[in-house]
Amino acid sequence: MIRTYKYKLYQTKKTKHLHNTINISGIIYNHCIALHKRYYKLYGKHLNKFQLQKHLTKLKKRDKYSFWKKVPSQSIQDITVRIDNAYKKFFDWTKKKSKLRVSPPTFKAVRKYKSYTLKGKVGYKLENNIISLNGYKYKFWLSRPIDGTIKTVIVKRDNIGDFYICITIKKEDLKYNVATGKSVGIDFGMKTFLTLSDKSEIEAPLYHLKNLTKQKRLNRNLSKKKKGSNGRKRAKLQLAKLHIKTANQRRDYFHKLSNQLASNYDNIFIEDLNMKAMQMMWGRKISDLAFSEFINILEYKANVTKIDKFYPSSKTCSQCGYILDELDLKIREWTCPSCNAKHQRDVNAAINIKRVGASTLAGEVVRTTSVA
């Protein structure tokens, strides 16, 4: 089981060295993008990561690029790997190997570049709540023990200048023994955040929507400030703090809700949702609902089983198994033409998810009884 723990660093004068390292990482990233664009213009294909890594190693030996040595070599390799993967996904879409539209990687403002990555046990040293990076020691809040084998360490900064270390660890799979004797199917929705198979509903808090009026006001205030002025810096900081507050409110709600579900049910069954496709279709609403973040938190705390995302949970009658040809998203209630059972769309989907999930957990094959 792979888990990532996030710890906040104490703010000291030494954090300027972390700012510098991340800024240089941003410069290297933009240089790699420029090389890719130039190479593609000349040869009609992109550089692979090995060619790029070899070229960057030569560049670091020159005086002009000697300051790149402040960034660990494995962090530079990670940049090339991420760019290579991004280009592969883009070309898969252009060659119609993937249906999901993906844009090629682009240049980033250095001040907006967020992190650099260290892999394995190289480039850092951990002792209790102290991490050593590039010869400097930094304290962090050890909010939970690091109870696994460390795979990666990501040094990250947010929009207000705070620093975090995200430690990805590998540990043994946890077995949750809640022993309530109850299981539940959950359907995610746009209007209702969660609909449970026991017909209970949980509304979405929509913190972004609640803070939208204040966000618009701060955006207007920012746009009025003169570029480069201290007033603009203060306005920008206020806006960044609001975005972080919104994210923290949402995360806190998700933790409380997942604790409640984990304590009430032995097994939780959900759909394996295609979040990128949903975000492309509904945009900001999906970002505010943040299904992916909630699922990640829930999986950490409870026994979660996912069913196939292509299973027609909404269109299948939970009484007789009849499947409709079409069911428009606007239709919230429907009657089965086979058994005349009346269904509320989301409740029906949750019941089907529970049935299919329980069968999947037991290793059975679920067969539909009839098709429209």
C-alpha positions as CSV (number, residue, x, y, z in Angstrom):
1,M,0.0,0.0,0.0
2,I,1.3,3.4,-1.0
3,R,0.6,6.4,1.2
4,T,1.7,10.1,1.2
5,Y,2.2,12.1,4.4
6,K,2.4,15.8,4.3
7,Y,4.3,17.8,6.9
8,K,4.7,21.6,7.2
9,L,8.2,23.1,7.6
10,Y,8.9,25.8,10.2
11,Q,9.4,29.2,8.6
12,T,13.0,30.3,9.0
13,K,15.5,32.4,7.1
14,K,17.0,29.2,5.7
15,T,13.8,28.6,3.6
16,K,15.2,31.1,1.1
17,H,17.5,28.3,-0.1
18,L,14.5,26.1,-0.8
19,H,13.0,29.0,-2.8
20,N,16.2,29.2,-4.8
21,T,16.3,25.4,-5.5
22,I,12.6,25.4,-6.7
23,N,13.2,28.4,-8.8
24,I,16.2,26.8,-10.5
25,S,14.1,23.7,-11.0
26,G,11.6,25.9,-12.9
27,I,14.3,27.3,-15.1
28,I,15.5,23.7,-15.9
29,Y,11.9,22.7,-16.7
30,N,11.4,25.7,-19.1
31,H,14.8,24.9,-20.7
32,C,13.7,21.3,-21.3
33,I,10.4,22.5,-22.9
34,A,12.3,24.8,-25.2
35,L,14.6,22.0,-26.3
36,H,11.6,19.8,-27.0
37,K,10.0,22.5,-29.1
38,R,13.2,23.1,-31.1
39,Y,13.8,19.4,-31.6
40,Y,10.2,18.8,-32.8
41,K,10.5,21.8,-35.2
42,L,13.6,20.3,-36.8
43,Y,12.8,16.6,-36.8
44,G,9.1,16.3,-36.3
45,K,9.3,14.2,-33.1
46,H,10.0,14.8,-29.4
47,L,13.2,14.1,-27.4
48,N,13.1,11.0,-25.2
49,K,14.0,11.3,-21.6
50,F,17.4,9.6,-22.0
51,Q,18.6,12.0,-24.7
52,L,17.5,14.9,-22.6
53,Q,19.2,13.7,-19.4
54,K,22.4,13.1,-21.3
55,H,22.3,16.6,-22.7
56,L,21.5,18.3,-19.4
57,T,24.5,16.5,-17.8
58,K,26.8,18.1,-20.4
59,L,25.2,21.5,-19.9
60,K,25.8,21.4,-16.1
61,K,29.6,21.3,-16.8
62,R,29.5,24.7,-18.5
63,D,30.0,27.8,-16.4
64,K,26.8,29.3,-17.8
65,Y,24.7,26.5,-16.3
66,S,26.8,25.6,-13.2
67,F,24.2,26.9,-10.9
68,W,22.0,24.0,-12.0
69,K,24.2,21.8,-9.7
70,K,22.2,23.2,-6.7
71,V,19.3,21.0,-7.8
72,P,19.9,17.3,-7.1
73,S,20.5,15.2,-10.2
74,Q,17.6,12.9,-9.5
75,S,15.3,15.9,-9.3
76,I,16.4,16.9,-12.7
77,Q,15.8,13.4,-14.0
78,D,12.3,13.5,-12.5
79,I,11.6,16.7,-14.5
80,T,12.6,15.0,-17.7
81,V,10.5,11.9,-16.9
82,R,7.4,14.1,-16.2
83,I,7.9,16.0,-19.5
84,D,8.4,12.8,-21.4
85,N,5.3,11.2,-20.0
86,A,3.3,14.4,-20.8
87,Y,4.4,14.4,-24.4
88,K,3.6,10.6,-24.7
89,K,0.0,11.3,-23.5
90,F,-0.3,14.2,-25.9
91,F,0.9,12.1,-28.9
92,D,-1.3,9.2,-27.9
93,W,-4.3,11.6,-28.2
94,T,-3.1,13.0,-31.5
95,K,-2.8,9.4,-32.9
96,K,-6.2,8.5,-31.4
97,K,-4.8,5.9,-29.1
98,S,-6.5,7.8,-26.3
99,K,-9.9,9.4,-26.3
100,L,-9.1,11.9,-23.5
101,R,-7.9,15.2,-25.0
102,V,-4.5,16.2,-23.5
103,S,-2.5,19.3,-24.2
104,P,1.3,19.3,-24.6
105,P,3.4,20.6,-21.7
106,T,4.0,24.4,-21.8
107,F,6.3,26.9,-20.2
108,K,5.7,27.9,-16.6
109,A,6.5,31.1,-14.8
110,V,9.4,30.3,-12.4
111,R,7.6,32.0,-9.5
112,K,4.7,29.6,-10.0
113,Y,6.8,26.5,-10.1
114,K,6.0,24.5,-7.0
115,S,8.3,21.6,-6.1
116,Y,11.2,19.3,-6.7
117,T,11.4,15.5,-6.0
118,L,13.9,13.3,-4.3
119,K,13.7,9.5,-4.8
120,G,14.8,6.7,-2.5
121,K,17.3,7.6,0.2
122,V,19.5,10.0,-1.8
123,G,19.6,13.8,-1.5
124,Y,18.1,14.1,2.0
125,K,18.5,12.9,5.6
126,L,15.7,12.4,8.1
127,E,16.2,12.5,11.9
128,N,12.9,12.6,13.9
129,N,11.4,16.0,12.9
130,I,14.5,17.3,11.1
131,I,15.2,17.0,7.4
132,S,18.6,17.9,5.9
133,L,18.5,19.3,2.3
134,N,21.5,20.6,0.4
135,G,23.5,21.0,3.6
136,Y,20.8,22.8,5.6
137,K,18.6,21.4,8.4
138,Y,14.9,22.2,8.5
139,K,12.4,21.4,11.3
140,F,8.9,20.3,10.5
141,W,5.7,19.4,12.4
142,L,5.8,15.6,12.8
143,S,2.0,15.2,12.9
144,R,2.2,11.5,12.3
145,P,5.0,8.9,12.5
146,I,6.7,7.9,9.2
147,D,5.7,4.2,9.5
148,G,6.9,2.7,6.2
149,T,9.7,2.5,3.6
150,I,10.3,5.9,2.0
151,K,9.9,6.0,-1.8
152,T,10.0,9.7,-2.6
153,V,10.3,13.0,-0.8
154,I,8.8,16.1,-2.5
155,V,9.7,19.6,-1.3
156,K,6.7,21.8,-2.1
157,R,5.8,25.4,-1.6
158,D,2.3,26.9,-1.8
159,N,1.1,30.3,-3.1
160,I,1.8,32.1,0.2
161,G,5.3,30.9,0.5
162,D,4.9,28.1,3.1
163,F,6.9,24.9,2.6
164,Y,5.9,21.3,3.0
165,I,7.5,18.0,2.6
166,C,5.4,15.2,1.1
167,I,6.8,11.8,2.0
168,T,5.5,8.8,0.0
169,I,5.9,5.6,1.8
170,K,5.2,1.9,1.2
171,K,3.6,0.0,4.0
172,E,1.6,-3.2,4.6
173,D,-2.0,-3.2,3.6
174,L,-4.2,-2.3,6.6
175,K,-7.2,-4.6,7.5
176,Y,-10.1,-2.7,8.9
177,N,-12.3,-4.7,11.3
178,V,-15.2,-2.4,12.1
179,A,-17.6,-5.3,12.6
180,T,-20.8,-3.4,12.3
181,G,-22.3,-6.1,10.1
182,K,-23.4,-3.4,7.5
183,S,-22.3,-2.6,4.0
184,V,-23.3,0.3,1.8
185,G,-23.3,1.4,-1.9
186,I,-22.6,5.0,-2.6
187,D,-23.5,7.0,-5.7
188,F,-21.8,10.3,-6.4
189,G,-24.0,13.0,-7.8
190,M,-23.9,16.6,-9.0
191,K,-26.9,17.8,-7.0
192,T,-26.4,15.5,-4.0
193,F,-22.8,14.8,-3.1
194,L,-23.5,11.2,-1.9
195,T,-26.6,9.0,-2.1
196,L,-26.4,5.9,0.0
197,S,-28.1,2.6,-0.7
198,D,-30.1,2.9,2.6
199,K,-31.7,6.0,0.9
200,S,-29.9,8.6,3.1
201,E,-28.4,11.6,1.3
202,I,-25.4,13.8,2.1
203,E,-25.3,17.2,0.6
204,A,-22.1,18.8,-0.8
205,P,-20.7,21.7,1.2
206,L,-19.5,23.5,-2.0
207,Y,-17.0,25.7,-0.1
208,H,-15.7,27.2,-3.4
209,L,-19.2,28.4,-4.2
210,K,-19.7,29.8,-0.7
211,N,-16.5,31.8,-0.9
212,L,-17.0,32.8,-4.5
213,T,-18.4,36.3,-3.7
214,K,-15.4,37.1,-1.6
215,Q,-13.0,35.6,-4.2
216,K,-14.6,37.8,-6.9
217,R,-14.1,40.9,-4.7
218,L,-10.5,40.0,-4.0
219,N,-9.9,39.4,-7.7
220,R,-11.3,42.8,-8.6
221,N,-9.2,44.4,-5.9
222,L,-6.1,42.7,-7.3
223,S,-6.8,43.8,-10.9
224,K,-6.9,47.5,-9.7
225,K,-3.4,47.4,-8.2
226,K,-0.4,48.6,-10.1
227,K,1.8,45.8,-11.4
228,G,5.0,45.5,-9.3
229,S,3.6,47.5,-6.3
230,N,3.5,46.3,-2.7
231,G,-0.3,46.8,-2.7
232,R,-0.6,44.3,-5.5
233,K,1.6,41.8,-3.6
234,R,-0.6,42.2,-0.5
235,A,-3.8,41.7,-2.6
236,K,-2.3,38.7,-4.3
237,L,-1.4,37.2,-0.9
238,Q,-5.0,37.8,0.4
239,L,-6.4,35.9,-2.6
240,A,-4.0,33.0,-2.2
241,K,-4.9,32.7,1.5
242,L,-8.6,32.4,0.5
243,H,-7.9,29.6,-1.9
244,I,-5.9,27.7,0.7
245,K,-8.7,28.3,3.3
246,T,-11.2,26.9,0.8
247,A,-9.1,23.8,0.2
248,N,-8.5,23.3,4.0
249,Q,-12.3,23.6,4.7
250,R,-13.1,21.0,2.1
251,R,-10.3,18.6,3.3
252,D,-11.5,18.9,6.9
253,Y,-15.1,18.1,5.9
254,F,-13.9,15.1,3.9
255,H,-12.0,13.7,6.9
256,K,-15.0,14.0,9.2
257,L,-17.3,12.5,6.7
258,S,-15.0,9.6,5.9
259,N,-14.6,8.9,9.6
260,Q,-18.3,8.7,10.0
261,L,-18.7,6.3,7.1
262,A,-15.8,4.1,8.1
263,S,-17.2,3.7,11.6
264,N,-20.8,2.9,10.4
265,Y,-20.0,0.4,7.6
266,D,-17.7,-2.7,7.2
267,N,-17.6,-2.4,3.4
268,I,-18.2,0.6,1.2
269,F,-18.9,0.1,-2.5
270,I,-18.4,2.9,-5.1
271,E,-18.0,3.5,-8.8
272,D,-14.6,3.8,-10.4
273,L,-15.2,7.3,-11.8
274,N,-13.4,8.9,-14.8
275,M,-12.6,12.3,-13.1
276,K,-10.8,13.9,-16.0
277,A,-13.7,13.3,-18.4
278,M,-16.2,14.6,-15.8
279,Q,-14.1,17.7,-15.2
280,M,-14.0,18.4,-18.9
281,M,-17.7,18.2,-19.1
282,W,-18.8,20.0,-15.9
283,G,-15.6,22.0,-15.1
284,R,-15.6,24.1,-11.9
285,K,-18.5,22.1,-10.2
286,I,-16.5,18.9,-10.3
287,S,-13.4,20.7,-8.9
288,D,-15.5,22.0,-6.0
289,L,-17.0,18.6,-5.3
290,A,-13.5,17.1,-5.4
291,F,-14.6,13.5,-5.7
292,S,-11.1,12.2,-6.2
293,E,-9.8,13.8,-3.0
294,F,-12.7,12.4,-1.0
295,I,-12.2,8.9,-2.5
296,N,-8.4,9.0,-1.6
297,I,-9.2,9.9,2.0
298,L,-12.0,7.3,2.3
299,E,-9.8,4.5,0.9
300,Y,-7.2,5.2,3.6
301,K,-9.8,4.8,6.4
302,A,-12.2,2.1,5.2
303,N,-12.7,-1.1,3.2
304,V,-13.5,0.4,-0.2
305,T,-14.4,-1.7,-3.3
306,K,-14.8,-0.1,-6.7
307,I,-17.0,-1.4,-9.4
308,D,-16.5,-1.0,-13.2
309,K,-17.2,2.6,-14.3
310,F,-19.0,1.3,-17.4
311,Y,-21.6,-0.6,-15.4
312,P,-25.0,1.1,-16.0
313,S,-25.9,1.6,-12.4
314,S,-28.5,4.3,-13.0
315,K,-30.2,2.6,-16.0
316,T,-30.5,-0.9,-14.4
317,C,-33.6,-1.7,-12.4
318,S,-32.5,-2.7,-8.9
319,Q,-35.6,-5.0,-8.6
320,C,-35.5,-7.1,-11.8
321,G,-32.3,-6.2,-13.6
322,Y,-33.9,-4.6,-16.6
323,I,-31.6,-2.1,-18.4
324,L,-32.9,1.0,-20.2
325,D,-31.5,2.0,-23.6
326,E,-31.4,5.7,-22.6
327,L,-31.8,7.7,-19.4
328,D,-31.3,11.4,-19.7
329,L,-29.4,13.1,-16.9
330,K,-32.3,15.4,-16.3
331,I,-34.6,12.5,-15.4
332,R,-34.4,12.0,-11.7
333,E,-37.2,9.4,-11.3
334,W,-38.3,6.6,-13.7
335,T,-40.5,3.5,-13.7
336,C,-39.2,0.1,-14.9
337,P,-41.2,-1.0,-18.0
338,S,-40.6,-4.6,-17.0
339,C,-41.7,-4.8,-13.3
340,N,-43.3,-1.3,-12.9
341,A,-41.0,-0.6,-9.9
342,K,-40.6,3.2,-9.3
343,H,-37.0,4.4,-8.8
344,Q,-35.3,7.5,-7.7
345,R,-32.3,7.7,-10.0
346,D,-29.5,8.1,-7.4
347,V,-30.9,5.7,-4.8
348,N,-31.4,3.0,-7.5
349,A,-27.8,3.5,-8.6
350,A,-26.5,3.2,-5.1
351,I,-28.5,-0.1,-4.5
352,N,-27.0,-1.5,-7.8
353,I,-23.5,-0.4,-6.8
354,K,-23.9,-2.2,-3.5
355,R,-25.2,-5.4,-5.2
356,V,-22.4,-5.5,-7.8
357,G,-19.8,-4.5,-5.3
358,A,-20.8,-7.3,-2.9
359,S,-20.6,-9.8,-5.8
360,T,-17.2,-8.5,-6.9
361,L,-15.9,-8.8,-3.3
362,A,-17.2,-12.4,-3.2
363,G,-15.5,-13.1,-6.5
364,E,-18.8,-13.7,-8.4
365,V,-19.7,-12.6,-11.9
366,V,-22.7,-10.2,-12.1
367,R,-25.0,-10.9,-15.0
368,T,-27.8,-8.7,-16.1
369,T,-31.2,-10.4,-16.5
370,S,-32.6,-8.5,-19.5
371,V,-31.7,-5.7,-21.8
372,A,-34.1,-3.1,-23.4
